[in-house]
Amino acid sequence: MGEAYELDGQLFTTVGEFLDAAGHEYKHGDKDLAVQTLEDYGFSLSDINAAGHQPHPTAVRDDAHAVQDNGHAHTDDTKEEE
């Protein structure tokens, strides 16, 4: 059985879900609870990208390519206009 993470009474079975929840708690709820829970599991604020207000990379891995493709297409459009 894999690792389980608990935050404010909720159980999470993947690191990505846990870090997303901790990030949401940090940004919109109890910052102290989020920080303490992260530290209890060996994580830090940098693991939830608290400064950048972005989801954890594990949670958006599939979307990363779409963002890059859109950025690339935008760059091509800009070149065509010149």
For each residue, the residues with C-beta under 8 A, 3 or more apart:
1:
2: 13
3: 13 15
4: 11 12 13
5: 11 12 13 15 17 18 41
6: 9 10 11 12 37
7: 10 12 18 21 22 25 33 34 37
8: 25 29 30 33 37
9: 6
10: 6 7 21
11: 4 5 6
12: 4 5 6 7 17 18 21
13: 2 3 4 5 17
14: 17 18 58
15: 3 5 18 19 56 58
16: 19 20 56 58 59
17: 5 12 13 14 20 21 59
18: 5 7 12 14 15 21 22 41
19: 15 16 22 23 43 47 48 56 58 59
20: 16 17 23 24 48 55 56 59
21: 7 10 12 17 18 24 25
22: 7 18 19 25 26 34 37 38 43 48
23: 19 20 26 27 34 48 49 50 55 56
24: 20 21 27 28 29
25: 7 8 21 22 28 29 30 31 33 34 37
26: 22 23 29 31 34 35 45 48 50
27: 23 24 50 53
28: 24 25
29: 8 24 25 26 33 34
30: 8 25 33 34
31: 25 26 34 35
32: 35 36
33: 7 8 25 29 30 36 37
34: 7 22 23 25 26 29 30 31 37 38 48
35: 26 31 32 38 39 45
36: 32 33 39 40
37: 6 7 8 22 25 33 34 40 41
38: 22 34 35 41 43 44 45 47 48
39: 35 36 42 43 44
40: 36 37
41: 5 18 37 38
42: 39
43: 19 22 38 39 47 48
44: 38 39 47
45: 26 35 38 48 50 51
46: 49 50 51
47: 19 38 43 44 56
48: 19 20 22 23 26 34 38 43 45 56
49: 23 46 52 53 54 55 56
50: 23 26 27 45 46 53
51: 45 46
52: 49
53: 27 49 50
54: 49 60
55: 20 23 49 59 60
56: 15 16 19 20 23 47 48 49 59 60
57: 60 61 64
58: 14 15 16 19 61
59: 16 17 19 20 55 56
60: 54 55 56 57 63 64
61: 57 58 64
62: 65 66
63: 60 66 67
64: 57 60 61 67 68
65: 62 68 69
66: 62 63 69 70
67: 63 64 70 71
68: 64 65 71 72
69: 65 66 72 73
70: 66 67 73 74
71: 67 68 74 75
72: 68 69 75 76
73: 69 70 76 77
74: 70 71 77 78
75: 71 72 78 79
76: 72 73 79 80
77: 73 74 80 81
78: 74 75 81 82
79: 75 76 82
80: 76 77
81: 77 78
82: 78 79
